[in-house]
Amino acid sequence: YLAAPVSGNAKVIKAGKLTFVVSGPQPAYEVARPYLDMMGVGSSYVGEGELSRIVKICHNVMLGVVT
């Protein structure tokens, strides 16, 4: 399976700018990537396992500090 948290709130989604941070087996990501791209403007593969959850938390912390 893939873990794929999204980056964006309702306003971002309505504007069509949703992005995904994806982790899990890379072959599965390559299969899923075209579908993720249909739902948003892009995705970033960050590695195996649950790494995308950690990246999402780091992203949220950074936004909290900067904004």
HUKA-V757423 format. One record per residue. RES is the residue in one letter. OMEGA is omega in radians with two decimals (NA if undefined). NEAR is the number of other ideal C-beta (glycine too) atoms within 12 Angstrom. Layout:
RES;OMEGA;NEAR  RES;OMEGA;NEAR
//
This chain:
Y;3.09;15  L;2.94;30  A;-3.05;27  A;3.07;33  P;-3.13;29  V;3.04;27  S;3.14;28  G;3.08;24  N;-3.09;13  A;3.14;10  K;3.12;10  V;3.14;15  I;3.13;17  K;3.12;10  A;3.12;13  G;-3.07;15  K;3.14;18  L;3.05;25  T;-3.12;26  F;2.96;34  V;-2.94;33  V;2.99;39  S;-3.10;28  G;3.13;29  P;-3.09;18  Q;3.09;18  P;3.10;12  A;3.09;19  Y;-3.13;29  E;3.08;17  V;-3.06;15  A;-3.02;24  R;3.12;23  P;3.14;13  Y;3.06;17  L;3.13;28  D;3.08;20  M;-3.10;14  M;-3.10;21  G;-3.11;26  V;3.10;19  G;3.11;22  S;3.09;31  S;3.08;25  Y;-3.05;26  V;3.07;27  G;-3.06;20  E;2.99;19  G;-3.06;17  E;-3.06;20  L;-3.11;25  S;3.11;31  R;3.12;22  I;3.11;19  V;3.13;27  K;3.12;26  I;3.11;17  C;3.11;18  H;3.14;24  N;3.11;20  V;3.13;13  M;3.12;13  L;3.12;14  G;-3.13;10  V;-3.04;9  V;-3.05;8  T;NA;8
//
